[in-house]
């Protein structure tokens, strides 16, 4: 009889844990259900766009959510490819986006390293001045930029549009890259300087490889923003043949009626590069977002 309390002690100690298990499972189930609902809500517009691009025009709002097999057609894709001259405007958008991403990434990484690991006169003043431009709304700088490009003879040119994209996007990218470089240990920079390496060699061979997740984050954000930009392209490019995709796709939207299958087919093809870039750089992007969240 004296051993029975000892034998019962483990069973009593196990009861709180056993009680917590159903609560933990319920919490995980609710969390999983919430994620499923959020994912479904996020995927619904994309799925509707894809299904609408495969419908006849007269069944967009009269038919069910899923089109029947005999209704599926690819006429909207053929019409978008030929009628909107999709390949031509796609190449223009790709050229402008790649040039902008390359320019912004190069400027952001170089300036981010300088503001994080170099000391020079007026450092804080210059940094705050650059960051203050982020607070300006886009609509407030359209007219000044238009007048400036007109004065420089860069209006209605892709080079002028690329310069505007780089100039308006570099401050935010600089802010991101400076934060990434500040998370890297300064001992690496000091050790490289002791070994006689120059600042550019330190940046290129030591710090830039370690800041690759941050650069990937800048690339993804900048690629997405430039690819989907509409206002600057519509304002600064006045020749229809020089327009990128977004203004061309907007021309499909009519005042009284819209060819929804044609619009959805064009949008489906236009989002493919963004999906490809994100899938290719997903791991570095996630690593870049979580960099500095955990301290050793």
C-alpha positions as CSV (number, residue, x, y, z in Angstrom):
1,X,0.0,0.0,0.0
2,X,2.9,2.3,0.6
3,X,4.0,2.1,-3.0
4,X,0.6,3.1,-4.5
5,X,1.0,6.9,-4.0
6,X,4.4,6.8,-5.8
7,X,2.9,4.8,-8.7
8,X,0.0,7.2,-8.9
9,X,2.2,10.3,-9.0
10,X,3.3,9.9,-12.7
11,X,-0.3,9.4,-13.7
12,X,-1.3,12.6,-11.9
13,X,1.6,14.5,-13.5
14,X,0.6,13.3,-17.0
15,X,-3.0,14.6,-16.7
16,X,-2.2,18.3,-17.4
17,X,-0.3,17.5,-20.5
18,X,-3.1,15.2,-21.7
19,X,-5.5,18.0,-21.1
20,X,-3.4,20.4,-23.1
21,X,-3.2,18.1,-26.1
22,X,-6.8,18.7,-27.3
23,X,-6.4,22.4,-26.9
24,X,-3.2,22.4,-28.9
25,X,-4.8,20.3,-31.6
26,X,-7.8,22.6,-31.7
27,X,-5.5,25.7,-32.0
28,X,-3.6,24.1,-34.8
29,X,-6.8,23.1,-36.6
30,X,-8.1,26.7,-36.3
31,X,-4.8,28.1,-37.5
32,X,-4.8,25.7,-40.5
33,X,-8.4,26.6,-41.3
34,X,-7.6,30.3,-41.2
35,X,-4.7,29.9,-43.5
36,X,-6.9,27.9,-45.9
37,X,-9.5,30.6,-46.0
38,X,-6.9,33.3,-46.5
39,X,-5.2,31.3,-49.3
40,X,-8.5,30.6,-51.0
41,X,-9.5,34.3,-50.8
42,X,-6.1,35.3,-52.3
43,X,-6.2,32.7,-55.1
44,X,-9.8,33.4,-56.1
45,X,-9.1,36.5,-58.2
46,X,-6.3,34.7,-60.1
47,X,-8.5,31.7,-60.7
48,X,-11.4,33.8,-61.9
49,X,-9.1,35.6,-64.2
50,X,-7.7,32.4,-65.7
51,X,-11.2,30.8,-66.1
52,X,-12.6,34.0,-67.7
53,X,-9.8,34.1,-70.2
54,X,-11.0,30.7,-71.5
55,X,-14.7,31.7,-71.8
56,X,-16.7,33.1,-74.7
57,X,-17.4,36.8,-74.1
58,X,-21.2,36.3,-73.8
59,X,-20.9,33.8,-70.9
60,X,-18.6,35.8,-68.5
61,X,-21.3,36.8,-66.1
62,X,-24.2,34.5,-67.2
63,X,-22.5,31.1,-66.8
64,X,-21.3,29.3,-63.7
65,X,-17.9,29.7,-62.0
66,X,-16.4,26.8,-64.0
67,X,-16.9,26.9,-67.7
68,X,-18.1,23.7,-69.4
69,X,-15.7,21.8,-71.6
70,X,-17.5,22.7,-74.8
71,X,-17.2,26.4,-73.8
72,X,-13.5,26.5,-73.3
73,X,-11.7,28.5,-76.1
74,X,-8.3,30.1,-76.6
75,X,-9.6,32.8,-78.9
76,X,-8.9,35.5,-76.4
77,X,-5.2,34.5,-76.2
78,X,-4.9,34.5,-80.0
79,X,-6.6,37.9,-80.2
80,X,-4.4,39.3,-77.4
81,X,-1.2,38.0,-79.1
82,X,-2.0,39.4,-82.5
83,X,-4.6,42.2,-82.0
84,X,-2.7,43.9,-79.1
85,X,0.7,43.2,-80.6
86,X,1.5,41.5,-77.3
87,X,5.1,40.3,-78.1
88,X,6.3,43.8,-79.1
89,X,5.0,45.5,-75.9
90,X,6.1,42.5,-73.8
91,X,9.7,43.0,-75.0
92,X,9.5,46.8,-74.3
93,X,8.3,46.1,-70.8
94,X,11.0,43.4,-70.3
95,X,13.7,45.8,-71.5
96,X,12.6,48.7,-69.3
97,X,12.2,46.4,-66.3
98,X,15.5,44.6,-66.6
99,X,17.4,47.9,-67.0
100,X,15.6,49.5,-64.1
101,X,16.2,46.5,-61.8
102,X,19.9,46.4,-62.7
103,X,20.3,50.1,-62.1
104,X,18.4,50.2,-58.8
105,X,20.1,47.1,-57.4
106,X,23.6,48.4,-58.3
107,X,22.9,51.8,-56.8
108,X,21.2,50.4,-53.7
109,X,23.9,47.8,-52.9
110,X,26.8,50.3,-53.3
111,X,25.1,53.1,-51.4
112,X,23.8,50.8,-48.8
113,X,27.3,49.5,-48.0
114,X,28.6,53.1,-48.0
115,X,26.0,54.3,-45.5
116,X,26.4,51.2,-43.3
117,X,30.2,50.8,-43.1
118,X,31.8,54.0,-44.3
119,X,32.2,57.4,-42.6
120,X,32.1,60.6,-44.6
121,X,31.0,64.2,-44.0
122,X,27.3,64.8,-44.3
123,X,26.4,61.1,-44.1
124,X,23.3,61.5,-42.0
125,X,22.1,64.6,-43.8
126,X,22.4,62.9,-47.2
127,X,20.7,59.8,-45.9
128,X,17.7,61.6,-44.4
129,X,17.4,63.7,-47.5
130,X,17.2,60.6,-49.7
131,X,14.7,59.0,-47.4
132,X,12.5,62.1,-47.3
133,X,11.7,61.5,-51.0
134,X,9.9,58.3,-50.1
135,X,7.2,60.3,-48.4
136,X,6.3,62.2,-51.6
137,X,3.2,60.8,-53.3
138,X,3.6,59.8,-56.9
139,X,0.9,62.2,-58.1
140,X,2.8,65.1,-56.6
141,X,6.0,64.6,-58.7
142,X,4.5,63.7,-62.1
143,X,4.3,67.2,-63.4
144,X,7.8,68.2,-62.2
145,X,9.2,65.1,-63.7
146,X,7.4,65.7,-67.0
147,X,8.8,69.3,-67.2
148,X,12.3,68.1,-66.3
149,X,12.3,65.3,-68.9
150,X,10.9,67.8,-71.5
151,X,13.8,70.2,-70.7
152,X,16.4,67.5,-71.0
153,X,15.0,66.2,-74.2
154,X,14.2,62.8,-72.7
155,X,10.4,63.0,-72.9
156,X,8.8,60.2,-75.0
157,X,11.9,58.0,-74.7
158,X,12.5,54.7,-72.9
159,X,15.8,56.1,-71.5
160,X,14.0,58.9,-69.8
161,X,11.4,56.5,-68.4
162,X,14.1,54.2,-67.1
163,X,15.9,57.1,-65.4
164,X,12.6,58.1,-63.7
165,X,12.1,54.6,-62.5
166,X,15.6,54.4,-61.1
167,X,15.5,57.8,-59.5
168,X,12.1,57.2,-57.8
169,X,12.9,53.7,-56.6
170,X,16.5,53.9,-55.5
171,X,15.8,55.6,-52.1
172,X,13.6,52.8,-50.8
173,X,16.0,50.1,-52.1
174,X,18.8,52.0,-50.4
175,X,16.9,51.9,-47.1
176,X,16.5,48.1,-47.4
177,X,20.1,47.5,-48.3
178,X,21.5,49.7,-45.6
179,X,19.5,47.7,-43.1
180,X,20.9,44.4,-44.5
181,X,24.5,45.6,-44.5
182,X,24.2,46.8,-40.9
183,X,23.3,43.2,-39.8
184,X,26.6,41.9,-41.1
185,X,29.5,41.9,-38.7
186,X,31.9,44.8,-38.9
187,X,34.8,42.5,-38.0
188,X,34.8,41.2,-41.5
189,X,35.3,44.7,-42.9
190,X,38.0,45.5,-40.5
191,X,39.8,42.2,-41.1
192,X,39.8,42.8,-44.9
193,X,41.1,46.4,-44.4
194,X,43.9,45.1,-42.2
195,X,44.8,42.6,-45.1
196,X,45.1,45.6,-47.4
197,X,41.9,45.2,-49.4
198,X,40.3,48.3,-50.9
199,X,36.8,49.4,-50.2
200,X,35.4,48.2,-53.5
201,X,37.1,44.8,-53.1
202,X,35.7,44.5,-49.7
203,X,32.2,45.3,-51.0
204,X,32.4,43.0,-54.0
205,X,34.2,40.0,-52.5
206,X,33.3,40.0,-48.8
207,X,30.0,41.9,-48.1
208,X,28.0,41.6,-51.3
209,X,27.8,37.7,-51.2
210,X,26.7,37.9,-47.6
211,X,24.0,40.5,-48.6
212,X,22.7,38.4,-51.4
213,X,19.3,37.7,-49.7
214,X,18.8,41.5,-49.3
215,X,19.7,42.1,-53.0
216,X,17.2,39.3,-54.0
217,X,14.5,41.1,-52.0
218,X,15.3,44.4,-53.8
219,X,15.2,42.6,-57.2
220,X,11.8,41.0,-56.5
221,X,10.2,44.2,-55.2
222,X,11.6,46.3,-58.0
223,X,10.8,43.8,-60.8
224,X,7.2,43.7,-59.6
225,X,6.8,47.4,-59.2
226,X,8.4,48.3,-62.5
227,X,6.5,45.6,-64.4
228,X,3.1,46.7,-63.1
229,X,3.8,50.5,-63.2
230,X,1.2,52.5,-65.2
231,X,1.2,56.2,-64.4
232,X,4.7,57.2,-65.4
233,X,4.6,55.1,-68.6
234,X,1.3,56.5,-69.6
235,X,2.4,60.1,-69.0
236,X,6.0,60.1,-70.3
237,X,5.5,57.9,-73.4
238,X,3.2,59.4,-76.0
239,X,3.7,57.1,-78.9
240,X,1.5,54.0,-78.9
241,X,4.3,51.8,-80.3
242,X,6.6,52.6,-77.4
243,X,4.2,51.9,-74.6
244,X,4.8,49.0,-72.2
245,X,2.2,46.4,-71.4
246,X,0.2,48.1,-68.6
247,X,-1.0,51.1,-70.6
248,X,-1.8,48.8,-73.5
249,X,-3.8,46.5,-71.4
250,X,-5.7,49.4,-69.9
251,X,-6.8,50.4,-73.4
252,X,-8.9,47.2,-73.5
253,X,-11.1,48.6,-70.7
254,X,-14.0,50.4,-72.3
255,X,-16.3,53.1,-71.0
256,X,-19.5,51.2,-71.6
257,X,-18.3,47.6,-72.2
258,X,-15.1,45.6,-71.8
259,X,-13.9,42.5,-73.5
260,X,-13.3,40.6,-70.3
261,X,-11.8,37.4,-71.9
262,X,-9.4,39.5,-73.9
263,X,-8.4,41.5,-70.8
264,X,-8.0,38.4,-68.6
265,X,-6.0,36.6,-71.3
266,X,-3.6,39.5,-71.6
267,X,-3.3,39.8,-67.8
268,X,-2.7,36.1,-67.4
269,X,0.2,36.3,-69.9
270,X,1.6,39.5,-68.3
271,X,1.8,38.0,-64.8
272,X,3.9,35.0,-65.9
273,X,7.3,36.8,-65.6
274,X,6.6,37.9,-62.1
275,X,5.7,34.4,-61.1
276,X,8.8,33.0,-62.7
277,X,11.1,35.6,-61.0
278,X,9.5,34.9,-57.6
279,X,9.7,31.2,-57.9
280,X,13.4,31.3,-59.0
281,X,14.3,33.6,-56.1
282,X,11.9,32.5,-53.5
283,X,14.4,31.1,-51.0
284,X,16.6,34.1,-51.1
285,X,13.6,36.4,-50.8
286,X,12.3,34.6,-47.6
287,X,15.8,34.6,-46.2
288,X,16.1,38.4,-46.9
289,X,12.8,39.1,-45.1
290,X,13.9,37.2,-42.0
291,X,17.5,38.4,-42.0
292,X,18.2,40.1,-38.7
293,X,15.0,38.9,-37.0
294,X,17.1,36.5,-34.9
295,X,20.2,37.6,-33.1
296,X,22.9,35.2,-32.3
